[in-house]
Amino acid sequence: MRAYYTLRGCTFFVVSGWVRRLRVVLLTPLYLLAVSCSSAAWQNADPDTFACGPFGDSPAHFIESAAPYCIGGTRLGPWKDSDSHKRYACLYEPGPAASRGPLPLLIYLHPSLFSTQTIHLTNLLHYQESLQIGARDRHGFIVLEPIGRKTAHYYPFPDREAVGWDNWYRQLNPDGDVTVRGTKYKENVDAATIDHFVAEQTATGKVDRKRIYVTGWSNGAAMGLLYALNRRNIAALAVYSSPDPFGALEDPCPQKPTKHPPDEDAEIQIFNPQLPILEIHPNCDIVGICPNSELLTSQVESVGTNVDDLIVNSLGERVKTCMRACGTNPIGDDDPTTNPLGWTLGLVNHNIWPLTWTRTILEFLRDHPLKFH
C-alpha cells in the first residue's frame, strides 16, 4: 500500500507491507520513500558560508536526547555526556547456555532514523549463545547497543533530523579534547558515550579485553568505522551498508584519512589503522552509496588498513561490482530524478540486514582478536 504526501519541499510516498527475501519474511514495513525534493529541503548548512575545521564539520546540531527500548535486554544509564545530555545503552547478556568467564563484547550501532529496536531485525542475538567468537573453550558473547541522539544530519529527507550518530565531526582523538592552532576541540560526544559504556562493562570483569568488536548498520556502520579506526582497544569491525564517514552526499567538509598528523584541514588522522575490517554492502544501495562505499575502501586501504570488501546483490549473493544503473557518483547520488533505482531497489536493499551473512560477520570478528604489542 502506498500514499503520497508533501512536507518541507519534499514529495514522498509511504510504502507499507511485508518484504519477502531469501525465503525469510521480515516483520518490518518500509517507510518514507522520497521521490522528489528540492535541495534546500534537506540542506543542513550552506556550504558557501560553512566554515570547515581540522575535524571536518562542527558538532551536529542537537535536537533532543533519546532513551532506548531494550526489548529482552537491560537498559543502562542515564549517563551525562560533556554536553550534559543524558545517554543510554542496551545490554544483552547471554543466558546460562553460554560459557562462564570473560566473553567477547560486540558493540552494535543502530541506523539513523530507526533506533535500538533494529537489533531485532538482525539475527545477531540468534547466535549469542551458540556461536563461539571468543576463546576456543567458550561460547557466547555480550552485546552492547548504545543509542544516539536526535541531531541534524547531512542525509536526504526524511533523515535530515533524526536519532543517529554524528560522524561528520571527526574529533575522535583517543586522548580526548585537543587544542589545534590555539582552539580547543571537544571530543565527539557520541564516541565518548560509546567509550563510557564499554569501560563500564569492561570494569565488571565479564569482558574479554582482547575481543571487543564493533558492528553497525547504515549511519551506525559509518559511526562504527570512524570509532573503531580511532580506538586501539577495538580488535576488529564488520559493518553493513555504510556511507563513507569521511565524506558522502551533502557533507560540505569531506576529509582524507591519514596515519600521520594532518598537513591541512582536508586530512584527518586515524589512530587505529591496523584495524581488520569487513565491509558488506549492496550492489544497489540507497541513494547510490555503493560507489561511495568503494571510495571508503580505497581511502582506508591507502593508510594500510586491511579491508574485506563484500558486495552482495538483492538475493544476498556475492557479486564483483556495484550496479551502475543505481549510481556511479563516488559521493552518492540522492537525486531521485536521476537515480530512481537508488530510491527504490536501493532503499529496499539498504533496509534489510544481510541475514545469510551474519555468521560470516561473526566468524570474521572471531578470527581477529586484538594483538597486544
DRENBA-679688 format. One record per residue (C-alpha): residue in three letters; x, y, z. Coordinates in nm, 2 decimals. Layout:
! residues N
+--------+--------+--------+--------+
| residu |     c1 |     c2 |     c3 |
+--------+--------+--------+--------+
|    ALA |      X |      Y |      Z |
...
+--------+--------+--------+--------+
This chain:
! residues 373
+--------+--------+--------+--------+
| residu |     c1 |     c2 |     c3 |
+--------+--------+--------+--------+
|    MET |   0.00 |   0.00 |   0.00 |
|    ARG |   0.13 |   0.35 |  -0.07 |
|    ALA |   0.02 |   0.71 |  -0.02 |
|    TYR |   0.17 |   1.04 |  -0.14 |
|    TYR |   0.24 |   1.33 |   0.08 |
|    THR |   0.43 |   1.66 |   0.06 |
|    LEU |   0.63 |   1.81 |   0.35 |
|    ARG |   0.91 |   2.07 |   0.37 |
|    GLY |   0.96 |   2.08 |   0.00 |
|    CYS |   0.97 |   1.71 |  -0.05 |
|    THR |   0.71 |   1.48 |  -0.21 |
|    PHE |   0.73 |   1.13 |  -0.09 |
|    PHE |   0.53 |   0.82 |  -0.05 |
|    VAL |   0.49 |   0.58 |   0.23 |
|    VAL |   0.53 |   0.21 |   0.14 |
|    SER |   0.40 |  -0.04 |   0.38 |
|    GLY |   0.38 |  -0.42 |   0.37 |
|    TRP |   0.59 |  -0.72 |   0.44 |
|    VAL |   0.92 |  -0.78 |   0.25 |
|    ARG |   1.00 |  -1.13 |   0.14 |
|    ARG |   1.36 |  -1.21 |   0.06 |
|    LEU |   1.57 |  -1.53 |   0.07 |
|    ARG |   1.26 |  -1.72 |   0.19 |
|    VAL |   1.25 |  -1.51 |   0.51 |
|    VAL |   0.96 |  -1.28 |   0.59 |
|    LEU |   1.09 |  -0.97 |   0.77 |
|    LEU |   0.84 |  -0.83 |   1.01 |
|    THR |   0.90 |  -0.47 |   0.93 |
|    PRO |   0.75 |  -0.22 |   0.69 |
|    LEU |   0.94 |   0.02 |   0.47 |
|    TYR |   0.88 |   0.39 |   0.52 |
|    LEU |   0.91 |   0.72 |   0.36 |
|    LEU |   1.04 |   0.68 |   0.01 |
|    ALA |   1.11 |   1.02 |  -0.13 |
|    VAL |   1.05 |   1.08 |  -0.50 |
|    SER |   1.12 |   1.45 |  -0.54 |
|    CYS |   1.28 |   1.71 |  -0.31 |
|    SER |   1.43 |   2.05 |  -0.36 |
|    SER |   1.79 |   2.05 |  -0.24 |
|    ALA |   1.71 |   2.32 |   0.02 |
|    ALA |   1.47 |   2.08 |   0.19 |
|    TRP |   1.75 |   1.87 |   0.33 |
|    GLN |   2.04 |   2.11 |   0.34 |
|    ASN |   2.19 |   2.11 |   0.69 |
|    ALA |   2.40 |   2.42 |   0.62 |
|    ASP |   2.50 |   2.64 |   0.33 |
|    PRO |   2.83 |   2.51 |   0.20 |
|    ASP |   2.92 |   2.85 |   0.07 |
|    THR |   2.92 |   3.00 |   0.42 |
|    PHE |   3.00 |   2.69 |   0.62 |
|    ALA |   3.35 |   2.70 |   0.79 |
|    CYS |   3.52 |   2.36 |   0.78 |
|    GLY |   3.78 |   2.29 |   1.05 |
|    PRO |   4.06 |   2.05 |   1.14 |
|    PHE |   3.80 |   1.79 |   1.23 |
|    GLY |   3.56 |   1.84 |   0.94 |
|    ASP |   3.22 |   1.98 |   1.03 |
|    SER |   3.12 |   2.14 |   1.35 |
|    PRO |   2.95 |   1.92 |   1.61 |
|    ALA |   2.60 |   1.82 |   1.49 |
|    HIS |   2.31 |   2.05 |   1.59 |
|    PHE |   2.15 |   1.88 |   1.89 |
|    ILE |   1.77 |   1.85 |   1.90 |
|    GLU |   1.69 |   1.61 |   2.18 |
|    SER |   1.82 |   1.31 |   2.38 |
|    ALA |   1.68 |   0.96 |   2.31 |
|    ALA |   1.61 |   0.68 |   2.55 |
|    PRO |   1.61 |   0.32 |   2.42 |
|    TYR |   1.36 |   0.04 |   2.43 |
|    CYS |   1.58 |  -0.26 |   2.53 |
|    ILE |   1.34 |  -0.55 |   2.44 |
|    GLY |   1.49 |  -0.86 |   2.60 |
|    GLY |   1.78 |  -0.67 |   2.74 |
|    THR |   1.88 |  -0.43 |   3.02 |
|    ARG |   1.88 |  -0.05 |   2.99 |
|    LEU |   2.20 |   0.12 |   3.10 |
|    GLY |   2.21 |   0.48 |   3.21 |
|    PRO |   2.14 |   0.76 |   3.22 |
|    TRP |   2.50 |   0.89 |   3.19 |
|    LYS |   2.56 |   1.26 |   3.10 |
|    ASP |   2.80 |   1.34 |   2.82 |
|    SER |   3.01 |   1.65 |   2.81 |
|    ASP |   2.72 |   1.85 |   2.68 |
|    SER |   2.51 |   1.74 |   2.98 |
|    HIS |   2.28 |   1.53 |   2.77 |
|    LYS |   2.15 |   1.20 |   2.91 |
|    ARG |   2.29 |   0.90 |   2.73 |
|    TYR |   2.18 |   0.53 |   2.74 |
|    ALA |   2.26 |   0.19 |   2.61 |
|    CYS |   2.10 |  -0.15 |   2.59 |
|    LEU |   2.29 |  -0.46 |   2.72 |
|    TYR |   2.22 |  -0.81 |   2.60 |
|    GLU |   2.39 |  -1.08 |   2.80 |
|    PRO |   2.38 |  -1.45 |   2.70 |
|    GLY |   2.19 |  -1.69 |   2.91 |
|    PRO |   2.30 |  -2.00 |   3.11 |
|    ALA |   2.38 |  -2.19 |   2.79 |
|    ALA |   2.69 |  -1.96 |   2.74 |
|    SER |   3.03 |  -2.04 |   2.89 |
|    ARG |   3.14 |  -1.87 |   3.20 |
|    GLY |   3.44 |  -1.64 |   3.22 |
|    PRO |   3.53 |  -1.33 |   3.02 |
|    LEU |   3.34 |  -1.32 |   2.69 |
|    PRO |   3.37 |  -1.11 |   2.37 |
|    LEU |   3.19 |  -0.78 |   2.37 |
|    LEU |   3.01 |  -0.69 |   2.05 |
|    ILE |   2.92 |  -0.32 |   2.01 |
|    TYR |   2.62 |  -0.28 |   1.78 |
|    LEU |   2.54 |   0.07 |   1.65 |
|    HIS |   2.19 |   0.12 |   1.51 |
|    PRO |   2.10 |   0.30 |   1.19 |
|    SER |   1.98 |   0.66 |   1.20 |
|    LEU |   1.60 |   0.73 |   1.19 |
|    PHE |   1.54 |   0.38 |   1.34 |
|    SER |   1.68 |   0.31 |   1.68 |
|    THR |   1.78 |   0.03 |   1.91 |
|    GLN |   1.49 |  -0.19 |   1.81 |
|    THR |   1.67 |  -0.26 |   1.48 |
|    ILE |   1.89 |  -0.52 |   1.65 |
|    HIS |   1.59 |  -0.75 |   1.64 |
|    LEU |   1.58 |  -0.70 |   1.26 |
|    THR |   1.92 |  -0.86 |   1.25 |
|    ASN |   1.99 |  -1.22 |   1.37 |
|    LEU |   2.29 |  -1.12 |   1.58 |
|    LEU |   2.12 |  -1.23 |   1.90 |
|    HIS |   2.02 |  -1.56 |   1.74 |
|    TYR |   2.39 |  -1.66 |   1.76 |
|    GLN |   2.46 |  -1.51 |   2.10 |
|    GLU |   2.48 |  -1.83 |   2.30 |
|    SER |   2.56 |  -2.09 |   2.03 |
|    LEU |   2.84 |  -1.94 |   1.83 |
|    GLN |   3.20 |  -1.93 |   1.96 |
|    ILE |   3.36 |  -1.59 |   1.87 |
|    GLY |   3.60 |  -1.59 |   2.17 |
|    ALA |   3.84 |  -1.83 |   2.32 |
|    ARG |   3.81 |  -2.19 |   2.19 |
|    ASP |   3.67 |  -2.32 |   2.52 |
|    ARG |   3.40 |  -2.05 |   2.55 |
|    HIS |   3.07 |  -2.00 |   2.37 |
|    GLY |   2.86 |  -1.68 |   2.38 |
|    PHE |   2.92 |  -1.31 |   2.36 |
|    ILE |   2.78 |  -0.99 |   2.52 |
|    VAL |   2.61 |  -0.73 |   2.30 |
|    LEU |   2.63 |  -0.36 |   2.39 |
|    GLU |   2.40 |  -0.13 |   2.20 |
|    PRO |   2.44 |   0.24 |   2.28 |
|    ILE |   2.18 |   0.48 |   2.14 |
|    GLY |   2.25 |   0.80 |   1.95 |
|    ARG |   2.08 |   1.14 |   1.98 |
|    LYS |   1.84 |   1.33 |   1.77 |
|    THR |   2.05 |   1.57 |   1.57 |
|    ALA |   2.08 |   1.73 |   1.23 |
|    HIS |   2.23 |   1.51 |   0.96 |
|    TYR |   2.38 |   1.56 |   0.61 |
|    TYR |   2.14 |   1.29 |   0.47 |
|    PRO |   1.84 |   1.33 |   0.24 |
|    PHE |   1.49 |   1.37 |   0.38 |
|    PRO |   1.35 |   1.21 |   0.59 |
|    ASP |   1.68 |   1.15 |   0.76 |
|    ARG |   1.77 |   1.52 |   0.78 |
|    GLU |   1.69 |   1.54 |   1.15 |
|    ALA |   1.67 |   1.20 |   1.33 |
|    VAL |   1.81 |   0.98 |   1.60 |
|    GLY |   2.16 |   0.87 |   1.49 |
|    TRP |   2.53 |   0.94 |   1.51 |
|    ASP |   2.75 |   1.24 |   1.44 |
|    ASN |   3.01 |   1.10 |   1.20 |
|    TRP |   3.07 |   1.45 |   1.04 |
|    TYR |   3.25 |   1.60 |   1.34 |
|    ARG |   3.56 |   1.37 |   1.34 |
|    GLN |   3.74 |   1.47 |   1.66 |
|    LEU |   3.78 |   1.12 |   1.79 |
|    ASN |   4.13 |   1.15 |   1.93 |
|    PRO |   4.17 |   0.88 |   2.19 |
|    ASP |   4.33 |   1.13 |   2.43 |
|    GLY |   4.00 |   1.33 |   2.44 |
|    ASP |   3.99 |   1.71 |   2.40 |
|    VAL |   4.27 |   1.86 |   2.19 |
|    THR |   4.39 |   2.21 |   2.10 |
|    VAL |   4.47 |   2.30 |   1.74 |
|    ARG |   4.61 |   2.64 |   1.65 |
|    GLY |   4.51 |   2.78 |   1.98 |
|    THR |   4.15 |   2.65 |   1.96 |
|    LYS |   4.02 |   2.37 |   2.19 |
|    TYR |   3.81 |   2.10 |   2.02 |
|    LYS |   3.60 |   1.88 |   2.24 |
|    GLU |   3.59 |   1.50 |   2.18 |
|    ASN |   3.29 |   1.38 |   1.97 |
|    VAL |   3.03 |   1.32 |   2.24 |
|    ASP |   2.90 |   1.00 |   2.06 |
|    ALA |   3.24 |   0.85 |   2.07 |
|    ALA |   3.28 |   0.95 |   2.43 |
|    THR |   2.94 |   0.78 |   2.51 |
|    ILE |   3.05 |   0.46 |   2.35 |
|    ASP |   3.38 |   0.48 |   2.54 |
|    HIS |   3.18 |   0.52 |   2.87 |
|    PHE |   2.96 |   0.22 |   2.83 |
|    VAL |   3.24 |   0.00 |   2.70 |
|    ALA |   3.45 |   0.10 |   3.00 |
|    GLU |   3.16 |   0.03 |   3.23 |
|    GLN |   3.12 |  -0.32 |   3.10 |
|    THR |   3.49 |  -0.39 |   3.09 |
|    ALA |   3.52 |  -0.29 |   3.46 |
|    THR |   3.28 |  -0.58 |   3.55 |
|    GLY |   3.54 |  -0.84 |   3.46 |
|    LYS |   3.29 |  -1.01 |   3.22 |
|    VAL |   3.46 |  -0.88 |   2.90 |
|    ASP |   3.75 |  -1.04 |   2.72 |
|    ARG |   3.96 |  -0.74 |   2.66 |
|    LYS |   4.12 |  -0.90 |   2.35 |
|    ARG |   3.79 |  -0.94 |   2.18 |
|    ILE |   3.60 |  -0.61 |   2.18 |
|    TYR |   3.43 |  -0.58 |   1.84 |
|    VAL |   3.22 |  -0.33 |   1.65 |
|    THR |   2.93 |  -0.38 |   1.41 |
|    GLY |   2.67 |  -0.14 |   1.27 |
|    TRP |   2.42 |  -0.07 |   1.01 |
|    SER |   2.39 |   0.24 |   0.78 |
|    ASN |   2.47 |   0.56 |   0.98 |
|    GLY |   2.56 |   0.32 |   1.27 |
|    ALA |   2.81 |   0.15 |   1.04 |
|    ALA |   2.96 |   0.49 |   0.94 |
|    MET |   3.00 |   0.58 |   1.31 |
|    GLY |   3.13 |   0.23 |   1.38 |
|    LEU |   3.40 |   0.27 |   1.12 |
|    LEU |   3.50 |   0.61 |   1.24 |
|    TYR |   3.50 |   0.50 |   1.61 |
|    ALA |   3.69 |   0.17 |   1.56 |
|    LEU |   3.96 |   0.34 |   1.33 |
|    ASN |   4.04 |   0.56 |   1.63 |
|    ARG |   4.03 |   0.32 |   1.92 |
|    ARG |   4.32 |   0.08 |   1.97 |
|    ASN |   4.12 |  -0.14 |   2.21 |
|    ILE |   3.89 |  -0.25 |   1.92 |
|    ALA |   4.00 |  -0.58 |   1.77 |
|    ALA |   3.80 |  -0.58 |   1.45 |
|    LEU |   3.50 |  -0.43 |   1.28 |
|    ALA |   3.23 |  -0.57 |   1.05 |
|    VAL |   2.95 |  -0.34 |   0.92 |
|    TYR |   2.67 |  -0.34 |   0.67 |
|    SER |   2.57 |  -0.07 |   0.42 |
|    SER |   2.79 |   0.22 |   0.54 |
|    PRO |   2.82 |   0.56 |   0.38 |
|    ASP |   3.17 |   0.69 |   0.39 |
|    PRO |   3.22 |   0.86 |   0.72 |
|    PHE |   3.49 |   1.08 |   0.56 |
|    GLY |   3.26 |   1.23 |   0.31 |
|    ALA |   2.93 |   1.14 |   0.15 |
|    LEU |   2.62 |   1.31 |  -0.01 |
|    GLU |   2.57 |   1.67 |   0.12 |
|    ASP |   2.87 |   1.67 |   0.36 |
|    PRO |   3.04 |   2.01 |   0.30 |
|    CYS |   3.36 |   1.91 |   0.48 |
|    PRO |   3.50 |   1.58 |   0.35 |
|    GLN |   3.84 |   1.47 |   0.47 |
|    LYS |   4.10 |   1.22 |   0.37 |
|    PRO |   4.22 |   0.98 |   0.64 |
|    THR |   4.59 |   0.96 |   0.72 |
|    LYS |   4.82 |   0.79 |   0.97 |
|    HIS |   5.02 |   1.10 |   1.03 |
|    PRO |   4.93 |   1.43 |   1.18 |
|    PRO |   4.74 |   1.62 |   0.91 |
|    ASP |   4.91 |   1.88 |   0.69 |
|    GLU |   4.58 |   2.06 |   0.62 |
|    ASP |   4.22 |   2.06 |   0.73 |
|    ALA |   4.13 |   1.84 |   0.43 |
|    GLU |   4.31 |   1.55 |   0.61 |
|    ILE |   4.22 |   1.37 |   0.94 |
|    GLN |   4.45 |   1.14 |   1.14 |
|    ILE |   4.32 |   0.80 |   1.24 |
|    PHE |   4.48 |   0.62 |   1.54 |
|    ASN |   4.40 |   0.25 |   1.47 |
|    PRO |   4.50 |   0.20 |   1.11 |
|    GLN |   4.58 |  -0.17 |   1.16 |
|    LEU |   4.21 |  -0.24 |   1.22 |
|    PRO |   4.07 |  -0.55 |   1.03 |
|    ILE |   3.75 |  -0.45 |   0.85 |
|    LEU |   3.48 |  -0.65 |   0.68 |
|    GLU |   3.25 |  -0.42 |   0.48 |
|    ILE |   2.93 |  -0.57 |   0.34 |
|    HIS |   2.71 |  -0.35 |   0.11 |
|    PRO |   2.45 |  -0.40 |  -0.16 |
|    ASN |   2.55 |  -0.35 |  -0.53 |
|    CYS |   2.24 |  -0.13 |  -0.55 |
|    ASP |   2.23 |   0.07 |  -0.22 |
|    ILE |   2.02 |   0.36 |  -0.10 |
|    VAL |   2.08 |   0.69 |  -0.29 |
|    GLY |   2.36 |   0.53 |  -0.48 |
|    ILE |   2.61 |   0.48 |  -0.20 |
|    CYS |   2.77 |   0.16 |  -0.33 |
|    PRO |   3.04 |   0.36 |  -0.51 |
|    ASN |   3.07 |   0.57 |  -0.20 |
|    SER |   3.15 |   0.25 |   0.00 |
|    GLU |   3.41 |   0.16 |  -0.26 |
|    LEU |   3.56 |   0.51 |  -0.22 |
|    LEU |   3.58 |   0.44 |   0.16 |
|    THR |   3.76 |   0.11 |   0.09 |
|    SER |   4.02 |   0.28 |  -0.12 |
|    GLN |   4.07 |   0.56 |   0.14 |
|    VAL |   4.13 |   0.33 |   0.44 |
|    GLU |   4.34 |   0.08 |   0.23 |
|    SER |   4.57 |   0.37 |   0.14 |
|    VAL |   4.67 |   0.41 |   0.50 |
|    GLY |   4.75 |   0.03 |   0.53 |
|    THR |   4.42 |  -0.09 |   0.67 |
|    ASN |   4.31 |  -0.44 |   0.56 |
|    VAL |   3.95 |  -0.43 |   0.42 |
|    ASP |   3.75 |  -0.73 |   0.31 |
|    ASP |   3.50 |  -0.57 |   0.07 |
|    LEU |   3.20 |  -0.78 |   0.01 |
|    ILE |   2.93 |  -0.67 |  -0.23 |
|    VAL |   2.60 |  -0.85 |  -0.25 |
|    ASN |   2.30 |  -0.84 |  -0.48 |
|    SER |   1.93 |  -0.83 |  -0.39 |
|    LEU |   1.93 |  -1.21 |  -0.34 |
|    GLY |   2.23 |  -1.19 |  -0.10 |
|    GLU |   2.47 |  -1.34 |  -0.35 |
|    ARG |   2.82 |  -1.21 |  -0.37 |
|    VAL |   2.90 |  -1.00 |  -0.68 |
|    LYS |   3.21 |  -0.83 |  -0.81 |
|    THR |   3.09 |  -0.47 |  -0.87 |
|    CYS |   2.83 |  -0.20 |  -0.80 |
|    MET |   2.53 |  -0.18 |  -1.02 |
|    ARG |   2.59 |   0.12 |  -1.25 |
|    ALA |   2.22 |   0.18 |  -1.30 |
|    CYS |   2.20 |   0.25 |  -0.93 |
|    GLY |   2.45 |   0.54 |  -0.93 |
|    THR |   2.81 |   0.59 |  -1.02 |
|    ASN |   2.89 |   0.91 |  -0.83 |
|    PRO |   3.16 |   0.83 |  -0.56 |
|    ILE |   2.99 |   1.06 |  -0.31 |
|    GLY |   2.64 |   0.91 |  -0.38 |
|    ASP |   2.35 |   1.03 |  -0.58 |
|    ASP |   2.05 |   1.15 |  -0.38 |
|    ASP |   1.85 |   1.29 |  -0.67 |
|    PRO |   1.55 |   1.07 |  -0.73 |
|    THR |   1.50 |   1.21 |  -1.08 |
|    THR |   1.85 |   1.09 |  -1.19 |
|    ASN |   1.88 |   0.79 |  -0.97 |
|    PRO |   1.53 |   0.63 |  -0.93 |
|    LEU |   1.68 |   0.29 |  -0.85 |
|    GLY |   1.87 |   0.43 |  -0.56 |
|    TRP |   1.53 |   0.54 |  -0.41 |
|    THR |   1.35 |   0.21 |  -0.48 |
|    LEU |   1.56 |  -0.11 |  -0.51 |
|    GLY |   1.85 |   0.06 |  -0.32 |
|    LEU |   1.61 |   0.16 |  -0.04 |
|    VAL |   1.48 |  -0.20 |  -0.01 |
|    ASN |   1.83 |  -0.35 |  -0.01 |
|    HIS |   1.95 |  -0.10 |   0.25 |
|    ASN |   1.66 |  -0.16 |   0.49 |
|    ILE |   1.72 |  -0.54 |   0.51 |
|    TRP |   2.00 |  -0.68 |   0.72 |
|    PRO |   2.20 |  -0.95 |   0.53 |
|    LEU |   2.08 |  -1.24 |   0.74 |
|    THR |   2.26 |  -1.50 |   0.54 |
|    TRP |   2.59 |  -1.32 |   0.61 |
|    THR |   2.56 |  -1.27 |   0.98 |
|    ARG |   2.76 |  -1.59 |   1.06 |
|    THR |   3.03 |  -1.47 |   0.83 |
|    ILE |   3.04 |  -1.14 |   1.01 |
|    LEU |   3.07 |  -1.31 |   1.35 |
|    GLU |   3.33 |  -1.55 |   1.23 |
|    PHE |   3.54 |  -1.27 |   1.08 |
|    LEU |   3.54 |  -1.10 |   1.41 |
|    ARG |   3.63 |  -1.42 |   1.59 |
|    ASP |   3.93 |  -1.47 |   1.36 |
|    HIS |   4.07 |  -1.13 |   1.45 |
|    PRO |   4.14 |  -1.09 |   1.82 |
|    LEU |   4.34 |  -0.80 |   1.94 |
|    LYS |   4.71 |  -0.84 |   1.92 |
|    PHE |   4.88 |  -0.66 |   2.21 |
|    HIS |   5.22 |  -0.52 |   2.13 |
+--------+--------+--------+--------+
